[in-house]
Amino acid sequence: MLSKFHTALIFLLSICVSVHAQGDIKKRILIIGNSFSQNAAAFLPQLAKEGGIELELGRAELGGCSLERHWKLAESGEKAYKGKSLRELLTDGRWDIVTIQQYSLLSGDPATYSPYARQLVELIRSLQPGAQIFIHQIWAYRNDAKAFGKINGETRARDASEMHRHVRAAYHQVAGELGLTLIPTGDAFRDMETSRKWRYRKDTSFHYDAPPQGKLPNQTNSLHIGYAWRDGKLTFDPNHANTAGCYLGSLVWYRTLLGGKVKHVKFKPESVSASMAKRFRKVAAGL
């Protein structure tokens, strides 16, 4: 029979082993995407570090890159990814997770995924048979965008709501057909957009046609970059995520890919308010 001393010692050793094991979690993720995946995973390293995960990210990302273009680059062997080909990246050691996504403009049109999504997935499975494959459901453009994504050939969505609906349907269809796990970043953005308290509302008092130099419209609660002054000109980007949107996306990625307990996350970017960060954590945890 063990003495009380030995029982206590075994208990303490088990705690030490548990803590050590948690600190030794290592994950390698290869992201095949574009600027939207860059946005959505922007703060994933910080979140992983807080969760005791040693994270290595591989990036096969090109601005505006579609599934078709990624596949054609894989076929040609072109070293388009900072001097490496997609096959070289896929065979660079063992990847635990590989993600793919469609170009945002085409994400609502399921015809644009075929046959390229399947071909990429088959390539990934042949080179990384042990990797989990995720597909990243992107978000709709901001509700005051001048144009939205395509939903059928050259036909574009009429508004952010219709874009989200078609994008969501397309990603779920492809995920189901190919047996992929969905990263529902677009659903998180839509949750915020449909919240009476948290949704973005266009500033109708601002003079957009003749803006005062250096002045910006009120963009409270925006998850997109929106209006900004660059080189003396007022620019507009209703598509890409701003810091808040990147943080929300990263929370979704952390929970979905790494099993992160997002409700208890402490890290947040300085520019994101505590109340907004709390809302983000609740949204990400509920997906």
Secondary structure, 3 states (H helix, E strand, C coil): CCCHHHHHHHHHHHHHHHHHHHHCEEEEEEEEECHHHHHHCCCHHHHHHHCCEEEEEEEEECCCCCHHHHHHHHHHCCCCECCECHHHHHCCCCCCEEEECCCHHHCCCHHHHCCHHHHHHHHHHHHCCCCEEEEECCCCCCCCCCCCCEEECCEECCCHHHHHHHHHHHHHHHHHHHCCEEECHHHHHHHHHCCCCCCCCCCCCCCCCCCCCCCCCCCCCCCEEEEEEECCEEEEEEEEECHHHHHHHHHHHHHHHHCCCHHHCCCCCCCCCHHHHHHHHHHHHCC
